[in-house]
Amino acid sequence: MSQSGRHSGRNLPNGGEIRRLRSLKGWSQDDLALNSGCHKRTVERLEKGEKWFYGTLKDVADALGAS
């Protein structure tokens, strides 16, 4: 999947936004992983802007209230 953060006209957060939103919630990467149903390593990769799948990014965005 593309790393553009866009799918079907929807904007999803990029790595910096994910990190910022996670920090605003007072969550660790472990907390975000638990609340989004993914692994901590996935959160680390998303925050670094590495390759992602739309469904995973959407799950993380949903957990952060950013979708």
N, C-alpha and C positions, 0 to 999 in steps of 0.2 A: 504494500500500500504506500501511497505517496506520503512524504513527510510534510506536505504543505499545511496540514492542519485544517484542510477544507475537504468536505465530502458532502455531496448533494446540497451545496450552497450553505452549509452550516460551518461556523467558525468554532474550532476547538482550541483549547490552550496549547501553547508551545511549552518547551522545557522550562524556560524561565518563569512563565506564568504558573505552571504546575508547582514549582518550588515556592513561589510567592504565596499562592493560595494555601498550600500546605502549611507554610509557616504562620499565616494569618489564623489558621484553625488551631495552631499549637500542636500540630501532628508531626511525629517523626515519619521517616520513610516506612518504617514497620507499620505504623498506624494507618497510613494511606494504603499500603498493600492489603492490610486486613480489611479495611472498609471498602475497598474496590474489588476484592476477590482475586488479586494478582500477587505475584511474588515481589519481595523487596527488590530483587535484582532488576525486575521490570521497571519499577519506579525509578531506580537509579538510571537506567537507560533512557527512559522518557525525559528525565530532568536534564540529561546530557545531550538530548536532541538526537539520540541514535534511532535507528530504524524501529518503526512501530506498526502495529496493525490497528485499523480503525476501531474495531470492537474493544480492544484493550484501552485505547486512548479514551473512548467514550465512557467506559466503565470508571476510569480514573476521574474524568471530568464530572461524571454524575456524582461520584463520592464527594467531590469538592464543591458541588453545587454550581458548576461552571458550564453546564451543557444546556 
